[in-house]
Amino acid sequence: MTIVAVIPAFNEEIAIGSVIARAKQHVDEVLVIDDGSADSTSRVAELMGATVIRHEQNSGKGTALRTAFRWAQHKQVDILVTLDADGQHCPDEIPQIIEPILWKQADIVNGARFLKGHTVSVPRYRRLGQEILTHATNMTANVKLNDSQSGFRAFAKETFGVFKFNNAGMGVESEMIHDAAAAGFTVTEVPITCRYDVEGSTFNPVKHGFSVLNSIINQFQRKHPLLYFGVPGLICLLGGIGFGFWTIYGYTVINSFWIGKALLSMTFIIVGIFGLFSGLILNSLALFVNDIKKSG
């Protein structure tokens, strides 16, 4: 059985050597995807004995993982473990990450920082953002995870081909959960530790959070078009009807024609009808495509 640790990296020359050295103790090979680094990330990784694939320009974590999974399919790797290059994750926890796969208890194992009874010191603003993103991911993918944004995961070889990697950036973490759930794979969680005092390149947490949330919303739109368009459309339609009755009341009882409310009523009704019909049409198309996939 071949176990490979994958480390997507961008300007991580400070910490990546240590991460590789510790990961090599638990896997057969370490693969580093240097996503267009301007520093010595690739050189350090090669000196530490890692296999390095270098992107000419920075394309995002999703693109780096796509390269890694395609490489793993070609090399017929049995288990792929992903972890961050900045030292936040503890490579010594790799054995517990892969254990459920070894025992055929799961197809994918998600390292979770917030499991009940397991505490990790996380800055409060980060924890709040992660909770929001996890709830959004769970709702979209119809799963129950405690930490949807963990980059410390293990994947059985049967799952490699199911991931689409449409999201080139950090939203790939939620996208992969969605793809795995849609394909019917079993996802379980194990507790992990995580450090927030490490040096290295970091993403702006606010920008990162909104980017991931936008990705989740797009996934929800594709999976539940009737809810995404239909519910807001129904709300607008009811609001427009409400303004319409208000306008009629003003004209018949107070003998005053409220042009503003009349225009609002027309606008809300038109937008509402458009939203409802868009949701119905897109939902019918989604069901049609799913039927084709099942029959094909």
DRENMIMI-88439 format. One record per residue: residue in one letter; x, y, z of N, C-alpha, C, O in turn. Coordinates in steps of 0.1 Angstrom, whole numbers, padded with zeros to 4 digits, always signed. Each point is the difference from the previous one (the first is absolute). Example, Ala and Ser with C-alpha at 12.3 -4.5 7.8 and 13.67 -1.06 7.14 Angstrom:
2
A+0132-0057+0078-0009+0012+0000+0009+0012+0000+0010+0000+0007/S-0014+0011-0014+0009+0011+0000-0008+0011+0008+0005+0011+0001/
***
This chain:
296
M+0008-0012+0000-0008+0012+0000+0009+0012+0000+0009+0002+0008/T-0012+0008-0017+0008+0012-0002-0007+0012+0006-0012+0002-0003/I+0018+0004+0013-0006+0012+0006+0009+0012-0003+0012+0000+0002/V-0018+0010-0007+0007+0013-0004-0006+0012+0007-0012+0001+0001/A+0021+0007+0004-0004+0013+0006+0001+0011-0011+0011+0001-0006/V-0021+0007+0004+0000+0011-0010+0000+0013+0008-0008+0002+0009/I+0017+0006-0013+0002+0013+0006-0001+0011-0010+0010+0003-0007/P-0021+0004+0005-0001+0012-0009+0008+0011+0007-0002+0003+0012/A+0010+0004-0020+0009+0010+0006+0001+0012-0008+0001+0000-0013/F-0001+0012+0019+0002+0013-0007+0009+0009+0010-0005+0004+0010/N+0017-0002-0014+0010+0008+0008+0000-0005+0015-0002+0008+0009/E+0006-0021-0008+0000-0006+0013+0014-0005+0004+0001-0011+0006/E+0010+0017-0011+0013-0005+0002+0004+0000+0015+0009-0008+0004/I-0016+0015+0005+0004+0001+0014-0004-0013+0007+0008-0006+0008/A-0020+0001-0011-0006-0011+0008+0000-0014-0007-0001-0010+0006/I+0002+0010-0019-0003-0012-0008+0010-0011+0003-0004-0012-0001/G+0016+0015+0004+0010-0010+0002-0003-0008+0012+0001-0013+0000/S-0005+0019+0011-0004-0007+0012-0013-0009-0002+0000-0011+0004/V-0009+0017-0012-0013-0008-0003+0003-0012-0007-0005-0011+0002/I+0014+0012-0013+0004-0012-0008+0007-0010+0009-0003-0012-0001/A+0013+0016+0009+0008-0009+0008-0009-0008+0009+0002-0012+0002/R-0012+0018+0004-0009-0007+0010-0010-0008-0008-0003-0011+0005/A-0002+0015-0016-0009-0008-0008+0006-0012-0005-0007-0011-0001/K+0020+0011-0003+0007-0011-0006+0000-0012+0010+0002-0012-0005/Q-0003+0014+0017+0001-0010+0010-0013-0009+0000+0000-0011+0005/H-0011+0016-0012-0012-0007+0001-0006-0004-0014-0010-0007+0000/V+0017+0011-0010-0005-0003-0014+0011-0006-0009+0012+0001+0004/D-0016-0006-0015+0010-0005-0009+0007+0011-0009+0011-0002-0004/E-0018+0012+0002+0005+0011-0009-0007+0013+0004-0012+0000+0004/V+0019+0011-0006-0005+0013+0002+0000+0008-0013+0010+0001-0006/L-0022+0003+0002-0001+0008-0012-0003+0015+0003-0010+0003+0007/V+0018+0005-0012-0002+0015+0002-0004+0006-0014+0007-0002-0010/I-0018+0009+0011-0004+0008-0012+0003+0014+0002-0007+0007+0008/D+0018-0003-0014+0004+0014+0002-0008+0009-0010+0002+0000-0012/D-0011+0008+0018-0010+0007-0009+0006+0014-0003-0006+0010+0004/G+0017-0010-0012+0005+0012-0005+0008+0009+0011-0001+0012-0001/S+0007-0019+0010+0007+0008+0011+0012+0008-0006+0006-0003-0010/A-0004+0015+0016+0010+0009-0004+0013-0002+0009+0010+0006-0002/D-0011-0015+0012+0011-0002+0009+0006-0014-0003-0001-0005-0011/S+0008+0000+0021+0007-0013-0002-0008-0012+0005+0006-0010+0004/T-0019+0011-0005-0009-0012+0005+0004-0013-0008+0002-0010+0007/S-0001+0011-0020+0003-0012-0007+0014-0006+0003+0002-0012+0002/R+0008+0021-0001+0013-0004+0004+0001-0007+0013+0006-0011+0002/V-0013+0017+0008+0000-0006+0014-0007-0014-0001+0005-0009+0006/A-0016+0009-0013-0007-0013+0000+0008-0011-0007+0000-0011+0005/E+0007+0014-0016+0008-0010-0006+0012-0004+0009+0003-0012+0000/L+0003+0021+0007+0011-0003+0009-0005-0010+0011+0007-0008+0005/M-0020+0010-0001-0006-0009+0011-0005-0013-0006-0005-0008+0008/G+0007+0006-0021-0003-0013-0006-0015-0002-0005-0004-0011-0002/A-0003+0022+0001-0013+0000-0005+0000+0000-0015+0009+0005-0007/T-0020-0011+0001-0003+0001-0014-0006+0014-0002-0010+0003+0007/V+0015+0005-0017-0005+0013-0002-0006+0002-0014+0006-0003-0010/I-0018+0008+0010-0006+0004-0013-0002+0015+0001-0007+0005+0010/R+0012+0003-0019+0000+0014+0001-0010+0006-0011+0002-0003-0012/H-0011+0012+0017-0008+0008-0009+0008+0013-0004+0006+0005+0009/E-0007-0001-0021+0008+0011-0004-0006+0013+0006+0008+0010+0003/Q-0021-0009+0000-0006+0011+0006-0009-0004+0011-0006-0011-0001/N+0003+0020+0010-0009-0004+0011-0014+0000-0005-0006+0009-0005/S+0000-0021+0007-0014-0003-0005-0010-0003+0011-0012-0001-0004/G+0016+0000+0016-0009-0003+0011+0001-0014+0005+0005-0009-0007/K-0011+0007+0019+0001-0014+0006-0008-0010-0007+0005-0012-0001/G-0016+0016-0005-0008-0010-0007+0007-0005-0012-0001-0012-0003/T+0008+0020-0004+0008-0004-0012+0012-0009+0005+0003-0010-0007/A+0003+0013+0018+0011-0008+0005-0005-0014+0004+0006-0010-0003/L-0018+0009+0009-0005-0013+0004-0005-0008-0012+0002-0012+0000/R-0007+0019-0010-0003-0007-0013+0012-0007-0006+0000-0011-0004/T+0011+0018+0004+0013-0005-0005+0004-0012+0009+0004-0011-0006/A-0005+0012+0019+0004-0011+0009-0009-0012-0002+0005-0012+0000/F-0018+0013-0001-0009-0011-0001+0002-0007-0014-0001-0012-0001/R+0003+0020-0009+0003-0006-0014+0013-0008+0001+0001-0011-0006/W+0009+0016+0013+0012-0007+0001-0002-0013+0008+0006-0010-0004/A-0014+0011+0014-0002-0012+0009-0008-0011-0008+0003-0012+0002/Q-0012+0016-0011-0007-0010-0008+0010-0007-0009-0001-0012-0002/H+0009+0020-0004+0010-0005-0010+0010-0010+0007+0004-0010-0006/K+0000+0014+0018+0010-0008+0008-0007-0012+0007+0007-0008+0007/Q-0020+0007-0007-0008-0010+0007+0003+0000+0015+0002-0011+0006/V-0003+0023-0001+0002+0001+0015-0013-0005+0007-0011+0001-0005/D+0013-0007+0016-0011-0006+0008-0007+0010+0009-0012+0000+0001/I+0020+0008+0006-0006+0010+0009+0008+0013-0001+0012+0000-0001/L-0019+0010-0001+0005+0014-0001-0003+0008+0012-0012+0001+0004/V+0022+0005+0002-0002+0009+0012+0004+0014-0004+0011+0002-0005/T-0020+0007+0007+0003+0014-0002+0002+0008+0013-0007-0002+0009/L+0017+0010-0009+0002+0009+0011+0007+0013-0004+0006+0000-0011/D-0007+0010+0019+0006+0013-0003+0015+0001+0001+0006-0008+0008/A+0000+0017-0015+0014+0001+0000+0006+0010+0011+0012+0000+0002/D-0021+0007+0004+0005+0010+0010+0002-0005+0014+0004+0008+0008/G-0006-0020-0006+0003-0006+0014-0012+0001+0009+0001-0004+0012/Q-0013+0008-0017-0012+0000+0009-0004-0014+0003-0004-0002+0012/H+0005-0007-0021-0004-0014+0003+0012-0008+0005+0011+0003-0003/C-0014-0013+0011+0010-0008+0006+0002-0013-0008-0009-0009+0001/P+0020+0007-0008+0001-0012-0008+0000-0013+0008-0003-0011-0005/D+0006+0012+0018+0000-0012+0008-0014-0005+0003-0001-0011+0005/E-0009+0018-0010-0014-0005+0001-0004-0007-0012-0012-0004-0001/I+0020+0002-0009-0003-0007-0012-0005-0014+0003-0010-0004-0006/P+0016-0004+0015-0005-0013+0002-0015+0000+0005-0008-0009-0005/Q+0004+0018+0013-0014+0000+0004-0009+0005-0011-0012-0003+0000/I+0017+0011-0009-0008+0005-0011-0003-0011-0010-0011-0001-0006/I+0021-0008+0004-0002-0011-0010-0007-0013+0006-0004-0008-0008/E+0004+0007+0021-0005-0012+0006-0014-0004-0004-0002-0012-0003/P-0008+0021+0003-0013-0005-0005+0000-0005-0014-0008-0009-0003/I+0017+0014-0006+0000-0006-0013+0007-0014+0000-0005-0009-0007/L+0015+0008+0015+0007-0013+0001-0010-0011+0005+0001-0011-0005/W-0010+0015+0014-0009-0010+0005-0013+0000-0007-0010-0006+0004/K+0010+0012-0016-0012+0000-0009-0013+0006+0007-0011-0004-0003/Q+0014+0014+0012-0012+0006+0007-0004+0013-0007-0011+0005+0002/A+0019+0000-0012-0003+0012-0007+0008+0001-0013+0010-0006-0001/D-0016+0014-0008+0007+0003-0012+0009+0013+0001+0010+0001-0007/I-0015+0008+0015+0007+0013+0002+0000+0003+0015-0010-0002+0006/V+0021+0007-0001+0001+0003+0014+0004+0015+0000+0009+0005-0006/N-0018+0002+0014+0002+0015+0002+0006+0003+0013-0006-0004+0010/G+0017+0010-0010+0006+0005+0013-0008+0011+0006-0001+0011-0007/A-0005-0012+0019-0009+0010+0005+0007+0006+0013+0004-0007+0009/R-0005+0020-0009+0006+0008+0012-0010+0001+0011+0003+0004+0011/F-0016-0006-0014-0011+0004+0009-0009-0011+0005-0011+0002+0003/L+0016-0014-0003-0008-0011+0004-0003+0001+0015+0008+0005+0008/K-0019-0010-0004-0004+0001+0014+0010-0007+0009+0004-0012-0003/G+0000+0019+0013+0010-0006+0010+0014+0002-0004+0009-0004+0006/H-0007+0011-0018+0013+0002-0005+0001+0015-0003-0007+0006-0008/T+0016+0001+0015+0001+0015-0001+0013+0004-0007+0011-0006+0003/V-0012+0016-0011+0012+0006-0007-0001+0015+0002-0011+0005-0002/S+0022+0001+0005+0000+0014+0002-0001+0007-0013+0010+0001-0007/V-0021+0005+0004-0002+0007-0013-0005+0014+0003-0008+0002+0008/P+0014+0008-0015-0004+0014+0001-0015+0000-0002-0006-0006-0009/R-0001+0014+0018-0015+0000+0000-0006+0004-0014-0009-0006-0004/Y+0015+0016-0002-0005+0004-0013+0001-0011-0011-0008-0001-0008/R+0019-0007+0009+0002-0011-0009-0010-0011+0003-0006-0005-0009/R+0003+0003+0022-0009-0011+0003-0014+0004-0005-0007-0009-0005/L+0003+0021+0007-0013+0005-0005-0001-0002-0015-0011-0006-0004/G+0021+0010-0003-0001-0002-0015+0000-0014-0004-0007-0004-0009/Q+0014-0005+0016+0001-0014-0003-0014-0006+0003-0004-0009-0008/E-0002+0013+0019-0013-0006+0003-0011+0004-0011-0008-0008-0004/I+0009+0020-0001-0009+0005-0010+0002-0009-0013-0010-0004-0006/L+0023+0003+0002+0003-0008-0012-0004-0014+0001-0004-0007-0009/T+0006+0001+0021-0003-0014+0002-0015-0002+0000-0005-0010-0007/H-0003+0019+0013-0015-0002-0001-0005+0002-0014-0009-0007-0005/A+0015+0016-0003-0004+0002-0014+0004-0012-0008-0008-0005-0009/T+0020-0001+0012+0004-0012-0008-0009-0012+0004-0004-0007-0009/N+0001+0005+0021-0009-0011+0004-0014+0001-0006-0005-0010-0004/M+0000+0022+0003-0013+0002-0006+0000-0003-0015-0009-0006-0005/T+0020+0011-0002+0001-0002-0014+0003-0015-0004-0006-0005-0009/A+0015-0001+0017+0004-0014-0004-0008-0011+0007+0001-0012-0002/N-0010+0017+0012-0009-0010+0007+0009-0009+0008-0002-0012+0000/V+0012+0017+0008+0008-0008+0008+0000+0007+0014-0006+0011+0002/K+0013-0018+0008+0001+0006+0013+0014-0001+0005+0004-0009+0007/L+0004+0019-0011+0014+0001+0004+0001+0011+0010-0008+0009+0002/N+0019-0010+0006+0003+0010+0010+0010+0010-0005+0002+0011+0006/D+0005-0014-0017+0011+0008-0005+0001-0002-0015+0008-0008-0004/S-0015+0016-0003+0000-0002-0015+0012+0006-0007+0002-0003-0011/Q+0005+0011+0018+0011+0008-0006+0014-0006+0003+0010+0006-0003/S-0010-0018+0009+0013-0006+0003+0007-0005-0013-0006-0005-0009/G+0019+0009+0009+0008-0005-0012+0008-0012+0003+0008-0005-0008/F-0010-0001+0020+0007-0012+0005-0010-0012-0002-0009-0002+0008/R+0010-0005-0019-0010-0011-0004+0008-0012-0006+0011+0001-0004/A-0018-0012+0004+0004-0012-0006-0010-0005-0010-0012+0000+0003/F+0016-0006-0014-0009-0004-0011+0004-0014-0005+0012-0002-0003/A-0021-0007+0003+0002-0013-0006+0000+0001-0016-0005+0010-0005/K+0012-0019-0001+0002+0001-0015-0013+0000-0008+0000+0006-0010/E-0010-0012+0016-0013+0000-0007-0006+0013-0002-0009+0002-0009/T+0013+0008+0017-0006+0013+0000+0007+0010-0010-0005+0011-0003/F+0017-0015-0001+0008+0010-0007-0007+0006-0013+0002+0012-0002/G-0009-0020-0005-0006+0005-0013-0013+0008+0002-0005+0005-0010/V+0000-0004+0022-0013+0006+0001+0000+0015+0002-0010+0007-0002/F+0022-0002+0005+0001+0015+0003+0002+0008-0013+0008-0004-0008/K-0016+0014+0007-0001+0008-0012+0011+0011+0000+0005+0004-0011/F-0002+0002+0022+0009+0011+0002-0003+0012-0009+0008+0005-0006/N-0021-0002+0006-0004+0012-0007+0004+0013+0007+0003+0010-0007/N-0001-0011+0020+0004+0012+0007+0016-0001+0001+0005-0009+0006/A+0001+0019-0011+0015+0000+0000+0006+0005+0013+0012-0003+0002/G-0020+0009+0006+0005+0006+0012-0003-0008+0013-0001-0012-0001/M-0001+0019+0012-0002-0006+0013-0013-0006+0002-0003-0008+0009/G-0007+0012-0018-0013-0006+0001+0000-0015-0004-0011-0007+0001/V+0022+0002-0005+0001-0014-0004-0003-0010+0012-0004-0011-0003/E+0007+0016+0015-0003-0009+0012-0015-0004+0000-0003-0011+0002/S-0005+0021-0003-0015-0002+0000-0004-0008-0012-0009-0008+0001/E+0015+0012-0012-0004-0007-0013+0003-0015+0001-0008-0007-0005/M+0019+0004+0010+0003-0015+0001-0009-0007+0009-0004-0012-0003/I-0001+0018+0014-0010-0006+0008-0013-0002-0007-0006-0011+0001/H+0002+0021-0009-0012-0001-0008+0001-0011-0010-0009-0008-0002/D+0021+0007-0005+0001-0010-0010+0000-0014+0006-0006-0009-0006/A+0013+0007+0017+0000-0013+0007-0013-0004+0004-0004-0012-0001/A-0004+0021+0007-0013-0003+0005-0010-0004-0012-0008-0009+0001/A+0009+0017-0012-0008-0003-0011+0003-0013-0007-0009-0007-0005/A+0022+0002+0007+0004-0013-0006-0003-0012+0010+0001-0011-0004/G-0006+0015+0016-0004-0011+0009+0012-0005+0008-0002-0011+0006/F+0013+0017-0005+0011-0004+0008-0002+0003+0015-0007+0009+0003/T+0013-0018+0005-0002+0002+0015+0011+0009+0005+0012-0002-0003/V-0016+0013+0009+0010+0009+0006-0001+0000+0015-0011+0001+0006/T+0022-0003+0001+0000+0000+0014+0010+0010+0005+0008+0005-0008/E-0008-0002+0021+0009+0010+0006+0008-0005+0011-0005-0009+0008/V+0017+0013-0006+0009-0003+0011+0005+0013+0005+0002+0010-0007/P+0001-0009+0020+0005+0013+0006+0014+0002-0004+0008-0009-0001/I-0005+0022-0002+0014+0004-0003+0003+0012+0008-0008+0007+0005/T+0021-0004-0004+0005+0013+0006+0003+0009-0011+0002-0004-0011/C-0001+0017+0014+0003+0010-0010+0007+0012+0007-0004+0005+0011/R+0015-0001-0017+0008+0012+0006-0003+0012-0008-0001+0000-0012/Y-0001+0011+0019-0002+0013-0006+0011+0010+0003-0001+0012-0002/D+0012-0017+0008+0011+0008+0004+0012-0002-0010+0011+0005+0003/V-0013-0011-0014+0011-0003-0009+0002+0012-0010-0009+0007-0002/E+0021-0006-0003+0003+0010-0009-0001-0006-0014+0000-0012-0002/G-0001+0021-0008-0002-0004-0013-0011+0008-0007-0006+0009+0005/S+0004-0013-0018-0010+0008-0008-0014-0004+0005-0003-0012+0002/T-0005+0022+0000-0014-0003+0004-0010+0009-0008+0004+0010-0006/F-0016-0015+0005-0010+0007-0008-0007+0010+0009-0002-0003+0012/N-0003+0014-0017-0008+0009+0007-0013-0008+0004-0007-0004-0008/P+0004+0002+0021-0011-0009+0005-0013+0006-0005-0009-0008-0003/V+0007+0021+0002-0013+0005-0004-0002-0002-0015-0011-0005-0004/K+0021+0007-0004+0000-0002-0014-0002-0015-0003-0008-0004-0009/H+0015-0004+0017-0001-0015-0002-0014-0004+0003-0006-0008-0007/G+0000+0013+0018-0013-0004+0004-0011+0003-0010-0008-0008-0003/F+0009+0020-0002-0010+0004-0010+0002-0008-0013-0010-0003-0007/S+0022+0000+0003+0003-0008-0012-0006-0014+0002-0006-0005-0010/V+0008-0001+0021-0006-0013+0002-0015+0000+0001-0006-0009-0006/L+0001+0019+0013-0015+0001+0000-0006+0002-0013-0011-0006-0003/N+0017+0014-0006-0005+0002-0013+0001-0014-0008-0010-0002-0008/S+0020-0005+0010+0001-0014-0006-0012-0009+0005-0006-0007-0008/I+0004+0008+0021-0011-0009+0005-0014+0004-0005-0008-0008-0004/I+0006+0021+0003-0012+0006-0006-0002-0005-0014-0011-0004-0004/N+0022+0004-0004-0001-0004-0014-0004-0015-0001-0007-0004-0008/Q+0013-0004+0018-0003-0014+0000-0015-0002+0004-0006-0009-0006/F+0001+0016+0015-0014-0001+0004-0009+0004-0011-0010-0006-0002/Q+0014+0016-0006-0008+0005-0011-0001-0012-0011-0011-0002-0005/R+0022-0005+0003-0001-0010-0010-0008-0012+0005-0006-0007-0008/K+0007+0004+0021-0006-0012+0006-0015+0002+0003-0008-0009-0002/H+0005+0021+0007-0014+0003+0003-0005+0013-0006-0002+0010+0007/P+0001-0010-0021-0004+0013-0006-0014+0004+0003-0003+0012+0001/L-0006-0021+0003-0014+0004+0004+0000+0008+0013-0007+0010+0001/L+0016-0014+0008+0001+0007+0013+0007+0013-0002-0004+0010+0005/Y+0015-0010-0013+0008+0011-0002-0007+0012-0007+0001+0011+0004/F-0009-0015-0014-0007+0011-0008-0015+0000+0005-0006+0011+0000/G+0000-0022+0003-0014-0001+0002-0004+0007+0013-0010+0007+0001/V+0017-0010+0010-0003+0006+0013+0001+0015+0000-0010+0007+0004/P+0021-0001-0009+0000+0015-0001-0010+0005-0009-0006+0011+0002/G+0003-0018-0013-0011+0004-0009-0013+0000+0006-0008+0010-0002/L+0005-0020+0010-0013+0000+0007-0001+0011+0010-0011+0006+0002/I+0022-0003+0005+0000+0011+0010-0003+0013-0007-0008+0009+0005/C+0015-0007-0017-0002+0013-0007-0015+0000-0005-0006+0011+0000/L+0001-0022-0005-0014+0000-0005-0010+0004+0011-0009+0008-0002/L+0011-0014+0014-0009+0003+0011+0002+0014+0004-0010+0007+0004/G+0022-0002-0004+0002+0014+0003-0006+0010-0009-0006+0010+0003/G+0007-0014-0016-0007+0008-0011-0015+0000+0002-0006+0011-0002/I+0000-0022+0005-0014-0001+0002-0004+0009+0013-0010+0006+0000/G+0019-0007+0010-0003+0008+0012+0000+0015-0004-0009+0007+0005/F+0019-0002-0012+0000+0014-0004-0012+0003-0009-0005+0011+0000/G+0001-0021-0008-0011+0003-0009-0013+0002+0008-0008+0009-0003/F+0005-0017+0013-0011+0001+0009+0000+0014+0008-0010+0006+0002/W+0023-0003+0002+0002+0013+0007-0004+0012-0009-0006+0009+0004/T+0010-0010-0017-0003+0010-0010-0015+0001-0002-0006+0011-0001/I-0001-0022-0001-0014+0000-0002-0007+0005+0012-0010+0008-0001/Y+0015-0011+0013-0006+0006+0013+0001+0015+0000-0010+0007+0003/G+0021-0002-0007+0002+0014+0000-0009+0007-0010-0005+0011+0002/Y+0003-0017-0013-0008+0006-0011-0015-0001+0003-0008+0010-0002/T+0003-0021+0008-0014-0001+0003-0005+0005+0013-0011+0005+0001/V+0020-0005+0009-0004+0005+0013+0004+0014+0003-0008+0009+0004/I+0021-0006-0007+0005+0013+0003-0001+0010-0012+0002+0012+0001/N-0006-0018-0013-0001+0007-0012+0013+0007-0004+0000+0011-0004/S+0011-0019+0005+0013+0005-0004+0007-0011-0007+0001-0012+0004/F+0005+0015-0016+0007-0010-0008+0015+0001+0003+0006+0011-0003/W+0000-0021+0009+0014+0000+0004+0008-0006-0012+0001-0012-0001/I+0005+0021-0007+0007-0005-0011+0012-0008+0004+0003-0010-0007/G+0004+0014+0017+0012-0007+0004-0003-0015+0004+0007-0009-0004/K-0017+0007+0012-0004-0013+0004-0005-0008-0011+0002-0013-0001/A-0009+0019-0009-0005-0007-0012+0012-0005-0008+0000-0011-0005/L+0010+0019+0003+0012-0004-0007+0008-0011+0007+0004-0009-0006/L-0004+0010+0019+0007-0011+0008-0008-0013-0002+0006-0010-0001/S-0019+0011+0002-0008-0012-0002+0002-0006-0013+0002-0013-0001/M-0001+0020-0010+0002-0005-0014+0014-0006+0000+0002-0011-0006/T+0008+0018+0011+0014-0005-0001+0001-0013+0008+0006-0010-0005/F-0011+0009+0017+0001-0012+0008-0007-0012-0006+0005-0011+0000/I-0017+0014-0006-0008-0011-0006+0008-0005-0013+0000-0012-0002/I+0005+0021-0006+0008-0005-0012+0012-0008+0004+0003-0010-0005/V+0005+0016+0015+0012-0008+0004-0004-0013+0006+0007-0010-0002/G-0018+0010+0010-0004-0013+0007-0004-0010-0010+0004-0012+0001/I-0012+0016-0011-0004-0010-0011+0012-0005-0007+0001-0012-0003/F+0008+0021-0001+0012-0004-0007+0008-0010+0008+0005-0010-0005/G-0003+0013+0019+0007-0009+0008-0006-0014+0001+0006-0010+0000/L-0020+0010+0002-0007-0013+0001+0002-0008-0013+0003-0012+0001/F-0005+0018-0012+0001-0007-0013+0014-0005-0003+0003-0011-0005/S+0007+0020+0009+0014-0004-0002+0003-0013+0009+0007-0009-0005/G-0012+0010+0018+0003-0012+0008-0007-0013-0005+0006-0010+0000/L-0018+0011-0005-0007-0011-0005+0007-0006-0012+0001-0012-0002/I+0003+0021-0008+0007-0004-0012+0013-0007+0003+0003-0011-0005/L+0005+0018+0013+0013-0006+0004-0001-0013+0008+0009-0009-0002/N-0019+0009+0010-0002-0013+0008-0003-0011-0009+0004-0012+0001/S-0013+0014-0011-0004-0010-0010+0013-0004-0008+0001-0012-0003/L+0007+0021-0001+0012-0003-0007+0010-0009+0008+0006-0009-0004/A-0005+0013+0018+0009-0008+0009-0005-0014+0001+0008-0009+0000/L-0022+0007+0002-0005-0013+0001+0002-0008-0013+0003-0012+0000/F-0004+0019-0012+0002-0007-0013+0014-0005-0001+0002-0011-0005/V+0008+0020+0009+0014-0004-0001+0003-0012+0009+0007-0009-0003/N-0013+0010+0015+0002-0011+0010-0006-0014-0006+0006-0010+0002/D-0017+0011-0008-0006-0012-0006+0009-0005-0011+0002-0013-0001/I+0004+0022-0007+0009-0005-0011+0012-0007+0006+0005-0010-0005/K+0001+0016+0016+0012-0006+0006-0004-0013+0006+0009-0010-0001/K-0020+0008+0007-0004-0013+0006-0002-0010-0011+0004-0012+0002/S-0010+0016-0013-0003-0010-0011+0012-0003-0008+0001-0011-0006/G+0009+0021+0006+0012-0002-0008+0010-0008+0007+0011-0002-0005/
***
